[in-house]
Amino acid sequence: MNAAQLPPVAPEVTATLVEGLSPRLRKRLDAAVTKLAARPTHRDGDTTTIEVDDETELRLHAPGGVVAKAEDITCGCLLAPACVHRAAAACAAPAADLAPEPAEQATPEAPGPASGTAPAAVGPDAARALGLNVAPTSGPDAATGVATPHETASPDQRAAADALWSAGAAVLEAGVDGAGAVTQSALLRAAHTARLRHLPRAAGAALSVVTLLRAARSGNPSYRTAELVTALAELLGTAHRVGTASGAELAAVRGRVRRPYSPDGSLRLYGLFTEPVVTDSGHCGVRTWVAGADGRLFTVGDVAPGGAGRALGVADRAVRLGDSALTHRELGRAGLAVSGATVSPDGRLGAGKAVKAVTARGAAWTEPPLAALWGTPPAEQAARALRSTSRYADPDGTGSDLLFLDVELLGAIREPGGACLLAQCEGGVRVRLTVADDEPALAHRDNLALLAAAPGTRLRIIGRLIPATHPRLTLLACTHPTGEGTVDLGLDRLRRADLPDPSAPAHFAPPQPAGPGGPSPLYLLERRVEQTVPAGRAALGLLSDVTAETRRIRRGGLPTAAALLTALCASAAQRDRDLFGRLLPADTDGFAAYWLAAARYTAAVSESLCAAAWNGTEGDPVAVPPVPVHDVAG
């Protein structure tokens, strides 16, 4: 059985089933989840059946696509309904996000972190089936996140935030290996409560943590520890700020249940490219980028549950926007004239009934208005992209992480994680170009390998910024090596005949020297932050001495990082005893606060180093203002 075969289960359903188990069955829950994952599964309409054994079946009924009530999970064993099988099935299934869809919805697209939501969104019908009101019930702030200038969080919201903090700190204490189904159910219960208290951003972060924990524990090859670090820091940081925020900051911390769409009149749009979208939550499709006459970027997407094959198929489907008959591939090279347009803060075009769109002439990347996108210096583009991709910044939905560069290919270079393509852009900055997705069904990796065999080729490219201590992009689209047309590198496949010298093998550029200042010692703190996530607090508590590491960090000009590392390790090792010499419970809140401060600090320094690299000062010391160790909110 694959978790993707099971319907999403509402967080409170999973929490209720786990909480109803006896202490003895809770100890067996993780083993039951593993055992159930090996059993055959089949789906018939809204009902999914799991064969627990030769004589027992477990059924999940999902009207509207979501298991909304505990009674919708039934088991045929003799111990039902108090058996462990029902809770194990709920823990094995994806966690559903109960955020209602916006009244005027863009073409279907997987929810993103900017809106404070998690994968597997539930539509209005399913939300009603769960007893939720699709319309906000406590004023406009519930849907839009708007807050009055002096408004503060309510006592219920603070209590919900405290529960989220405690659940997140418990995950950090136990680590991935110890954060089993019981720990995850506590997070799901806290997420459900936060959603009811109109804290969608924190609730979405909690669901993301649960999804990543399950991926890590199941050995999912797409899991990355850095992603769980970011999700945990987002959860803890958001929960911490709820009690102190007010006004606009409170609105940002609460997040938005809905993605608002506002009227934008008439738009003349020019296609740029189409990229396939394949998410870890099982959503796939495409997103087409277009630009307005004033240079603003917009997207038209079609992302829904499915496999990578759906991304390739949807690319040739008509764009659901007005009366246009263009497919996504065609729109990436053509144009649209739209009247009555509605646009979300992150640039998604709405597809309401009042929106009218007809096909119009497109523009080449070298013609106005698209040519102006390549006129901005790379350093300015990188700074803009960093503002929009900052890991812990308050999401405002504006900005883009795309960069538009004119480059000369230099060849492939070998890295610890594999090979990437080296190119040189304006100002002599050398940028590493990597694949946007390793999915074998997509063309990214094959196209990058072919381009590595064409050193000296000049291309106009579009890439997505990867925050790193050196200039780095995922390559999304480029002009054709022959100079005719453009290539969507995830969908279109280049051939050797398209290269200037079809017989040339892949060219490897010489090793790249480090910058004048050498590599930053920040990684010494970063690895301790990441080390905590898989193994828990005990992993740092076993360290005997970090004096040599802190001394090296101070020599690198980062005294705050050295202080954070010392405080983090000291907090991990601290265990007090009572008058009888017995160990007292560990201070999980204190350790979580130090860990959060270290995670936020390393992210801020990494972004500063990234900005410096794009300015041509890679490796130079970067001035970072000192951050108090106790200030976990900043």
C-alpha positions in Angstrom: 0.0 0.0 0.0 1.2 3.5 -0.9 0.0 6.4 1.3 -1.0 8.2 -1.9 -3.6 5.4 -2.6 -5.5 6.4 0.6 -7.9 9.4 0.7 -6.8 12.3 2.9 -8.0 12.1 6.5 -9.1 15.2 8.5 -6.5 16.0 11.2 -9.1 15.8 14.0 -10.2 12.4 12.9 -6.7 11.0 13.2 -6.2 12.8 16.6 -9.5 11.4 17.9 -8.8 7.8 16.9 -5.3 7.9 18.4 -6.5 9.6 21.6 -9.1 6.8 21.9 -6.6 4.0 22.1 -5.5 2.4 25.3 -1.9 3.0 26.5 -1.1 -0.6 25.4 -2.4 -0.1 21.9 -0.6 3.3 21.5 2.7 1.5 22.0 1.8 -0.8 19.2 0.5 1.9 16.8 3.8 2.6 14.9 4.2 -1.1 14.2 0.6 -1.4 13.1 1.1 1.5 10.7 4.1 -0.2 9.2 2.3 -3.6 8.9 -0.8 -1.9 7.3 1.4 -0.3 4.7 2.3 -3.7 3.3 -1.3 -4.8 2.8 -3.1 -4.7 -0.5 -5.5 -1.8 -1.1 -8.2 -1.1 -3.7 -10.6 1.7 -4.3 -14.2 1.6 -5.4 -15.8 5.1 -5.8 -15.5 7.0 -2.5 -14.5 3.8 -0.5 -11.0 2.5 -0.1 -10.6 -1.0 1.3 -7.5 -2.4 3.0 -7.1 -6.1 3.5 -5.9 -6.4 7.1 -5.7 -10.2 6.7 -7.4 -12.9 4.8 -10.7 -12.5 6.7 -10.6 -8.8 7.8 -11.1 -5.7 5.8 -10.7 -2.0 6.8 -12.7 0.6 4.9 -12.2 4.3 4.6 -15.3 6.2 3.3 -14.4 9.6 1.8 -17.4 11.5 0.5 -16.1 14.6 -1.3 -12.6 13.1 -1.4 -11.9 13.4 2.4 -12.5 11.1 5.4 -14.3 13.7 7.5 -15.6 11.7 10.5 -14.1 9.0 12.7 -17.2 6.8 11.8 -16.1 6.9 8.2 -13.2 4.5 9.1 -14.6 1.0 9.9 -12.9 -2.3 10.6 -14.2 -5.9 10.5 -12.0 -7.3 13.3 -13.4 -8.5 16.6 -11.9 -5.6 18.6 -13.5 -2.9 16.4 -14.2 -0.1 16.9 -11.6 0.1 19.7 -9.0 -1.7 17.6 -5.6 -0.3 16.5 -6.3 -0.8 12.8 -8.6 2.3 12.4 -6.0 4.6 14.0 -3.2 3.0 12.0 -5.1 3.6 8.7 -5.7 7.3 9.7 -2.0 7.7 10.5 -0.9 6.1 7.2 -3.2 8.3 5.1 -2.3 11.9 4.0 -3.4 14.7 6.3 -6.2 16.8 4.8 -6.1 20.6 4.9 -9.6 21.9 5.8 -9.1 25.4 4.3 -12.1 26.3 2.1 -11.4 27.2 -1.5 -11.8 30.9 -2.4 -15.1 32.0 -3.8 -13.5 32.9 -7.1 -10.9 30.3 -7.7 -8.0 30.3 -10.1 -7.4 27.4 -12.3 -6.7 24.4 -9.9 -3.3 24.6 -8.3 -1.8 23.0 -5.3 -1.9 25.2 -2.2 1.4 26.8 -1.3 3.1 28.0 1.9 2.3 31.7 1.3 -1.3 31.1 2.1 -0.6 29.1 5.2 -2.1 26.0 3.7 -0.8 22.4 3.3 -1.2 19.8 0.6 -4.5 18.0 -0.2 -6.8 21.0 0.0 -10.5 20.3 0.6 -13.2 22.1 -1.5 -16.3 23.8 -0.2 -18.5 20.7 -0.3 -16.1 18.7 1.8 -15.7 21.6 4.2 -19.5 21.7 4.6 -19.5 17.9 5.2 -17.0 18.5 8.0 -19.4 20.9 9.6 -17.3 24.0 8.7 -18.7 27.2 7.3 -17.3 28.1 4.0 -17.8 31.7 4.7 -15.8 33.2 7.6 -17.7 33.3 10.8 -15.8 35.9 12.8 -15.5 38.9 10.5 -13.4 39.6 7.5 -10.1 38.9 9.2 -10.9 35.1 9.2 -10.7 35.0 5.5 -8.4 37.8 4.5 -6.0 38.1 7.5 -6.8 41.8 8.0 -6.3 43.1 11.5 -6.9 46.5 13.0 -3.8 48.6 14.0 -3.9 47.8 17.7 -5.6 44.3 17.6 -3.9 41.5 19.5 -4.4 37.8 19.6 -7.4 36.5 21.6 -6.9 34.3 24.6 -8.1 31.3 22.5 -5.6 32.0 19.8 -2.8 32.3 22.4 -3.8 29.0 23.9 -3.9 27.4 20.4 -0.4 28.8 19.7 0.9 27.5 23.0 -0.4 24.0 22.1 1.3 24.2 18.7 4.6 25.3 20.4 4.4 22.4 22.8 3.7 19.9 20.1 6.5 21.3 17.9 9.0 21.2 20.8 8.0 17.6 21.5 9.0 16.7 17.9 12.3 18.5 18.3 12.9 16.7 21.6 12.2 13.3 20.2 13.6 13.7 16.6 12.3 11.9 13.6 13.1 8.5 15.0 11.0 9.2 18.1 8.2 11.2 16.6 5.8 8.4 15.9 2.1 8.3 15.3 1.2 9.5 18.8 3.5 12.5 18.6 2.1 13.3 15.1 -1.5 13.0 16.4 -0.7 15.7 19.0 0.4 18.0 16.2 -2.7 17.2 14.2 -4.9 18.0 17.1 -3.1 21.3 17.7 -3.3 22.1 14.0 -7.1 21.5 14.0 -7.5 23.7 17.0 -5.4 26.5 15.5 -7.5 26.3 12.3 -10.7 26.7 14.3 -9.1 29.7 16.1 -8.3 31.3 12.8 -4.5 30.7 12.7 -4.2 29.1 9.3 -0.5 29.9 8.8 0.5 28.0 12.0 -1.9 25.2 11.3 -0.5 24.8 7.8 3.0 24.7 9.1 2.0 21.9 11.6 0.5 19.9 8.8 3.7 20.3 6.7 5.7 19.0 9.7 3.5 16.0 9.9 3.8 15.3 6.2 7.6 15.6 6.3 7.8 13.4 9.4 5.9 10.7 7.7 8.1 11.0 4.6 11.2 10.7 6.7 10.0 7.7 8.7 8.8 5.9 5.5 12.1 6.3 3.8 10.7 8.5 1.0 13.6 9.3 -1.3 12.3 12.8 -1.9 12.6 13.7 1.8 15.2 16.3 2.7 16.2 17.2 6.3 16.6 20.8 5.4 12.9 21.0 4.5 11.9 19.6 7.9 14.2 22.1 9.6 12.5 24.9 7.7 9.0 23.6 8.5 9.7 23.2 12.2 11.3 26.6 12.5 8.3 28.1 10.7 5.9 26.3 13.1 7.8 27.3 16.3 8.5 30.9 15.1 4.8 31.5 14.1 3.5 30.0 17.3 5.9 32.1 19.4 4.9 35.4 17.7 1.1 35.0 18.1 1.2 36.1 21.7 3.3 39.3 21.0 2.1 40.4 17.6 -0.4 43.2 16.9 -1.9 45.0 13.9 -0.3 44.2 10.6 2.2 41.8 12.1 -0.6 39.9 13.7 -2.4 39.7 10.3 0.8 38.2 8.8 1.3 35.8 11.6 -2.3 34.5 11.4 -2.1 34.1 7.7 -5.1 33.8 5.3 -7.6 31.1 4.9 -8.4 32.2 1.4 -6.3 33.6 -1.4 -8.1 36.8 -2.2 -8.6 37.9 -5.8 -8.9 41.5 -6.6 -10.1 43.1 -9.9 -7.3 44.2 -12.2 -9.2 45.5 -15.2 -7.9 44.7 -18.7 -4.6 43.0 -19.2 -2.4 42.4 -22.3 -0.4 39.3 -21.5 2.6 37.8 -23.3 3.7 34.2 -22.8 7.1 33.4 -21.3 7.3 29.6 -20.6 5.5 26.6 -19.1 6.9 24.5 -16.3 5.8 21.1 -15.0 4.8 20.9 -11.4 5.4 17.7 -9.4 4.9 18.0 -5.6 5.7 15.6 -2.8 2.0 15.7 -1.8 1.0 13.9 -5.0 -0.2 17.0 -6.9 1.0 17.3 -10.5 0.3 19.6 -13.4 1.7 22.7 -15.1 2.1 26.4 -14.4 2.4 28.8 -17.3 4.1 32.2 -16.8 3.1 35.3 -18.6 4.1 38.9 -18.4 2.0 42.1 -18.6 2.8 45.1 -20.7 4.3 46.7 -17.6 6.6 43.8 -16.8 4.4 42.3 -14.0 4.5 38.5 -13.9 1.4 36.3 -13.7 0.7 32.6 -13.7 -2.0 30.3 -15.0 -1.9 26.9 -13.4 -3.6 23.5 -13.6 -2.3 21.3 -10.7 -4.4 18.5 -9.1 -3.8 15.1 -7.6 -2.0 12.8 -10.0 1.3 11.4 -11.1 4.1 12.9 -13.3 2.3 11.7 -16.4 -0.5 14.2 -15.6 2.0 17.1 -15.9 2.9 16.0 -19.4 -0.8 15.5 -20.4 -2.1 18.8 -18.9 0.5 20.8 -20.9 -1.5 20.1 -24.0 -4.9 20.9 -22.5 -6.6 24.2 -23.1 -6.1 26.9 -20.5 -9.2 27.4 -18.5 -9.3 31.2 -18.8 -12.1 33.0 -20.6 -12.8 31.9 -24.2 -9.2 31.1 -25.1 -8.5 27.8 -26.8 -4.7 27.9 -26.3 -3.0 25.0 -24.6 -0.5 25.7 -21.8 2.4 25.0 -24.2 0.9 27.4 -26.8 0.2 30.1 -24.2 3.9 30.0 -23.2 4.8 31.3 -26.6 1.6 33.3 -27.5 -0.4 36.1 -25.9 -3.8 36.9 -24.3 -6.0 39.9 -24.1 -8.0 39.7 -20.9 -10.8 41.8 -19.7 -12.4 41.7 -16.2 -9.2 40.1 -14.9 -8.9 39.1 -11.2 -5.4 38.6 -9.7 -4.3 37.2 -6.3 -1.4 38.8 -4.4 1.0 36.1 -5.7 0.1 36.8 -9.3 -2.3 33.9 -10.0 -5.0 34.8 -12.6 -8.6 34.1 -11.5 -11.0 32.2 -13.8 -14.3 33.6 -12.7 -17.3 33.8 -15.0 -16.8 37.5 -15.6 -13.3 37.0 -16.9 -13.0 37.2 -20.7 -9.9 36.2 -22.6 -9.0 35.9 -26.3 -5.9 34.8 -28.1 -3.5 37.6 -29.1 0.0 37.9 -30.6 2.9 37.0 -28.4 6.3 38.5 -28.3 9.8 37.1 -28.6 12.1 37.3 -25.6 14.2 39.9 -27.5 11.2 42.1 -28.2 9.4 44.6 -25.9 7.9 44.3 -23.4 9.6 41.0 -22.6 13.1 42.1 -23.4 13.0 44.5 -20.4 13.0 41.6 -18.0 16.5 40.8 -19.0 17.6 44.4 -18.7 17.8 44.4 -14.8 21.3 43.6 -13.5 21.6 40.1 -12.0 22.5 41.3 -8.5 19.2 43.4 -8.4 17.2 40.4 -9.6 18.8 38.1 -7.0 18.0 40.6 -4.2 14.4 40.8 -5.3 14.1 37.0 -5.5 15.7 36.7 -2.1 13.0 39.0 -0.6 10.3 36.8 -2.0 11.9 33.4 -1.1 13.1 34.3 2.4 12.4 31.2 4.4 10.9 32.8 7.4 9.7 36.2 6.1 6.0 37.1 6.5 4.4 36.0 3.2 2.8 38.9 1.4 2.3 37.0 -1.9 4.2 39.6 -3.9 7.4 39.3 -5.8 8.9 36.4 -7.8 11.9 34.1 -7.4 12.6 34.0 -11.2 15.8 35.4 -12.7 16.2 36.4 -16.3 19.8 36.2 -17.5 22.0 36.3 -20.6 24.7 33.7 -20.1 27.6 31.9 -21.9 27.8 28.2 -21.1 31.2 27.1 -19.7 30.5 23.4 -19.3 29.6 20.9 -16.5 31.3 20.9 -13.1 31.3 18.1 -10.6 29.8 18.6 -7.2 29.2 16.3 -4.2 25.6 15.9 -5.2 26.3 15.3 -8.9 27.2 17.5 -11.8 25.7 20.9 -12.7 26.1 23.3 -15.6 28.4 26.3 -15.1 27.6 29.6 -17.0 28.9 33.1 -16.9 26.5 36.1 -16.9 26.8 39.9 -16.9 29.6 41.3 -14.6 31.6 38.1 -14.8 29.4 36.4 -12.2 29.6 32.6 -12.6 26.3 30.8 -11.9 25.6 27.1 -11.4 22.6 25.8 -13.3 20.9 22.7 -11.9 17.8 20.6 -12.8 14.5 21.8 -11.5 13.2 18.3 -10.9 14.8 14.8 -11.0 11.6 13.1 -12.1 12.6 10.7 -14.9 9.5 11.4 -16.9 10.4 15.1 -17.3 13.1 16.4 -19.6 15.1 18.5 -17.2 18.1 16.3 -16.6 18.5 15.1 -20.2 18.3 18.7 -21.5 20.9 19.9 -19.0 23.3 17.1 -20.0 23.0 18.1 -23.7 23.6 21.7 -22.9 26.8 20.7 -21.1 28.1 19.5 -24.5 27.9 23.0 -25.9 30.4 25.2 -24.1 30.6 28.7 -25.6 26.9 28.8 -26.5 25.2 32.1 -25.6 21.7 31.7 -24.3 19.0 33.8 -22.8 17.6 31.8 -19.8 15.0 31.9 -17.1 15.8 30.2 -13.8 14.6 30.0 -10.2 16.9 31.3 -7.5 18.4 28.7 -5.0 19.6 30.5 -1.9 23.3 29.4 -1.5 26.7 30.9 -0.8 27.4 30.9 -4.5 25.1 32.0 -7.4 22.8 29.1 -8.2 19.6 28.6 -10.2 17.3 25.8 -11.3 17.1 26.1 -15.1 13.5 26.3 -16.3 13.6 27.7 -19.9 16.1 29.0 -22.4 16.3 30.2 -26.0 16.9 27.4 -28.5 20.7 26.8 -29.1 20.0 27.5 -32.8 18.6 30.9 -31.9 15.1 30.0 -33.2 12.3 30.0 -30.5 12.5 29.0 -26.9 12.6 25.7 -25.0 10.6 24.7 -21.9 13.2 22.5 -20.4 10.9 20.4 -18.3 8.6 19.6 -21.3 10.5 20.0 -24.6 13.4 17.6 -25.3 16.5 18.9 -27.0 18.3 16.6 -29.5 22.0 16.4 -30.4 21.1 17.9 -33.8 20.1 21.1 -32.0 23.6 21.7 -30.7 26.3 23.7 -32.6 28.5 20.6 -32.6 26.3 17.5 -32.3 29.3 15.2 -31.9 30.8 17.1 -29.0 30.9 15.2 -25.6 30.0 16.8 -22.3 32.6 19.4 -21.4 33.7 19.7 -17.8 34.9 23.2 -16.7 37.9 23.4 -14.4 37.3 23.3 -10.7 36.0 26.6 -9.3 38.2 28.1 -6.6 36.7 29.4 -3.4 36.2 33.1 -2.9 38.8 35.4 -1.4 37.5 34.8 2.1 37.2 31.0 1.8 34.1 29.1 2.8 32.0 30.4 5.6 32.3 28.6 9.0 28.5 29.0 9.3 28.1 25.3 8.4 29.4 24.4 11.8 26.2 25.8 13.3 24.0 24.7 10.5 25.0 21.0 10.8 24.2 21.1 14.6 20.8 22.6 13.8 20.1 19.9 11.2 21.6 17.1 13.4 18.9 17.8 16.0 16.0 17.0 13.7 16.6 13.3 12.9 18.1 12.4 16.3 16.5 14.8 18.7 17.9 16.8 21.6 20.0 13.9 22.8 22.2 14.1 19.7 23.5 17.4 20.9 23.5 16.5 24.5 26.2 13.9 23.9 28.7 16.4 22.5 31.5 16.8 25.0 33.0 20.1 23.9 32.4 22.5 21.0 35.1 25.0 22.0 37.1 24.3 18.8 34.0 24.9 16.6 33.0 28.1 18.3 36.6 29.4 18.1 36.6 28.8 14.4 33.3 30.5 14.0 34.5 33.6 15.9 37.6 33.8 13.7 35.2 33.8 10.7 33.6 37.0 12.0 30.4 35.5 13.3 30.4 35.9 17.1 26.6 35.6 17.4 26.7 32.2 15.7 29.4 31.1 18.2 27.2 32.2 21.1 24.2 30.4 19.7 26.1 27.1 19.2 27.4 27.3 22.8 24.0 28.0 24.2 22.3 25.4 22.1 24.6 22.6 23.1 24.5 23.6 26.7 20.7 23.6 26.7 20.7 20.1 25.1 23.0 18.7 27.8 21.3 20.4 30.8 19.4 17.9 33.0 18.6 19.0 36.6 18.0 16.6 39.5 15.6 16.8 42.4 16.6 16.5 46.1 16.7 12.8 45.8 19.1 12.8 42.8 16.4 11.8 40.3 16.5 13.4 36.9 13.9 16.0 36.3 12.1 16.3 32.9 14.2 18.1 30.3 13.4 21.8 29.5 12.0 21.2 26.1 10.7 24.7 25.8 14.1 26.2 26.5 15.9 23.9 24.1 13.3 24.7 21.4 13.8 28.4 21.9 17.6 28.1 21.4 17.2 25.8 18.4 14.8 28.2 16.8 17.1 31.2 17.3 20.0 29.2 15.7 17.8 28.1 12.7 16.5 31.6 12.1 20.0 33.1 12.4 21.6 30.6 10.0 18.9 31.4 7.4 19.5 35.1 7.7 23.3 34.8 7.3 22.9 32.4 4.4 20.7 34.9 2.6 23.2 37.6 3.2 26.0 35.4 1.8 23.8 34.6 -1.2 23.3 38.3 -1.9 27.0 39.0 -1.6 27.8 36.2 -4.0 25.5 37.7 -6.7 27.3 41.0 -6.2 30.6 39.4 -7.1 31.9 39.2 -3.5 31.5 35.5 -3.0 33.4 34.4 0.1 34.0 37.9 1.4 33.1 38.5 5.1 29.4 39.5 5.4 28.3 42.0 8.0 25.4 40.5 9.9 23.9 42.4 12.9 24.2 40.6 16.1 21.0 38.8 17.3 20.4 38.3 21.0 20.4 34.6 21.8 17.0 34.9 23.6 15.3 36.7 20.6 13.7 33.7 18.9 11.1 35.9 17.2 13.4 37.8 14.9 
